[in-house]
């Protein structure tokens, strides 16, 4: 098996990086850990694909080939336990615009859009984008993991939302919903006639070896290779929509809004699905070690708490605001950029991306420790 060097530090500044070239940063010295892309080079096979396209020298419009469709179908069956048909696939430039299209297609202005909070911010922002009411219910801690408050979920469903936005694995918090939870979600949404729109982009980023991703396998299910293989900048995703009427209504909402996929995104997705498993099998142990280091460090500090993640590389860290004040701003002023819990409707939390070389994570932990101790 080929080994990858994830300890390699690559300078991403001055590359128009959304993560590293933020205009709010001071001239130098900021360590950014907000945006969900990884500070690792992509797999050799992906680089070879990109180089082959570049060497060809013609960049025209592209179509999704049958080989990509078959590769995605096989992936969903083998890894997520769902046998699908090729004609269920709708290829789109990204999951966030797909969520917006689904909400626009299947709700009216008086209908609600339902999601759990805290949650990846487009899940709650989309209600404003399409001018619909937002209905939310809370995640709760059960044991050592985050899950749904199912009583609150049913109360929220009684308010009549027409679309439920499901994030699995959950961002933030890292929950991989188990078979019992998924069946309960399906049952409740069916009972209250609420369409399920599921974002499963983090499915391959399993931090816990005790969990396995299961697709909810329902109305609209989004998949992409970009998070696991660090190709988010290229775009590309697929919606799996079994019902033809739902599929046609969704597709109609994309007309005139969604661009065609590029040859780069199409061929990189196919490469990600068909290449050897070496890159991912090297990545996951590295992420797990980073996760364990961060988890132990955070939970050793006064006024900070973190539950172990089941998936994703996005740590959800709670803090005592009475002890630490505006903790996100204090970290920013000390040279560490993380996201505020409020961005996810999550209160006194921060979200930190630990998909980076270990030396960078160690620097982040050092900054957190300094900020905590300077306020003691």
Steps between C-alpha positions, in 0.01 A plus 500: 500500500629844407551729801428872483686766697227702668760671719611703200419869545398669175478880490146581380526876540482717187309226314159671526420250774167570667649354817849653503460831313211646698508879471425538872829337597795706616795522261648171621490242774137388503439126529164438330286200596149607399413379150440129432782420262818314591856636497625184330603439139261282304571142398753433223227352280299823522805709411561272204141547383527878523834498316354282224214746447741794497732327254208445266476883486132529399251602768151466357158400625479150649242228556470254786611164357334169573820383672466769771134413554585132541790577735279714726226236498755236609638728772158564654416130495830369635576765761163643605273196466257631239431347160398776259412534131701709257193695393460629856816710461495877445850647466540851641786746564473482880286392794421846640332615177329161492354562846377842388340350188326231706363753748376722216341207317315336788385785723261789458550842667286396797673162545779447746849359448610283792850424626678410822730755663787552529553423134715592200387856436349466146244263655346788694595782263317336209164596651590865447641431153167356380281713731352222709442467877778320690407241763771352722541251782805430717776245495557354848784317668430136577795329662808591302334609175260752350163385372149632441251599764236281337214638709589850382537363146141373501370825649677688220352266236151577633555861387468379141841533335513353151877439483733359765871564443702207638877524546660155538773484619400809692693823463589618760518235770612207288202270562456194280132416536438134572238272346253555783527878476472497122188282510345732759570803279349327196192392694432844651549685171267254323240541775500879460541506120838673506749443217850399613799669334820331618856636471747211535818673380705402809409130475855373437665701778445244775695593813354227720578146393187392689260677264404448136317745280151395393315699239149601595411389145192710455354793304805710402850388598814697416845342461838640396863393509636849566522498881671164536745559213558873560374621163230738621621783278411301189133450586285211389240286678210267431143493624345155526122541461303173465157651426469630143254775590729631774799465267331694221385778734849531649667502158263769372614733781861465385434618143668832431663505844747211502797497263619184328765306686854555378719228356732552799224432753358204306830319449628573851181357650539187290865468596410538869244220470717256303859551619668290768400552862856590605440873541188468714651215700799723578285806571259354752761380754667841478171678566424263788833578665438874456150455642625310805771759569251786477235318704739430788647850492164679496347292777803560723436876501262677740171613353537310171320183390508287186321174426681242287404516134361200316576664164624821332814700581304785658531521879207651690642653816285647774625772731383668820434861398509611865859380519619577148284783369496538120722199451498504120615863491768437761634211292487714185692780671759240608545377144254207466191529280214264581127540440250623756232267628239764414576446131344154544230621742704330768572749778821485703700272273774526243559278197860410419626318189779259600569364148848647491864402559555411865739789556218740414259324735760512777535874440122541523490306827780718634306815414187362668701415811657845511164673463346284772787553744525874432142535625540276804 
